[in-house]
Amino acid sequence: MSPLWIAILLVAAVSFTIKAAGPALLGNRPLPAQATAVIALLAPALLAGIVVTDFAGPSWAEADWTVAAGLSTAAITYLLRAPVLVCVAAAVAATALLRVFV
């Protein structure tokens, strides 16, 4: 197993532990606002890490320009107020089409 997947699994385990610790320690009381904010930011941070490592390539030596085009497509469709699922679908389609035809 590569170090990247080990890091992803460790971050997932930490995220699960933090999410489980709140209800286990607090019972029926609501989580503090600061804890909720940290938990809400863990998933986007993990996703950003996965996207960056996929974009940078092996050993962080080469950038895949088709992924950059897909990310740009997602950003543009998101700025045009498209639903998130449409943004993801457009990014996947753009990346796949570029990889097939170029």
Residue pairs with C-beta under 8 A, 6 or more apart in sequence:
4 53
8 46
8 49
8 50
11 42
11 46
11 49
12 46
14 42
15 39
15 42
15 43
15 46
18 35
18 38
18 39
18 42
19 39
22 31
22 35
22 39
31 39
51 67
51 71
53 60
54 64
54 67
55 63
55 64
55 67
55 68
55 71
56 62
56 63
57 63
57 64
66 95
66 98
66 99
66 102
67 95
69 94
69 95
69 98
70 91
70 92
70 94
70 95
70 98
71 91
73 90
73 91
73 93
73 94
73 95
74 87
74 88
74 90
74 91
77 86
77 87
77 90
77 91
78 84
78 87
82 90
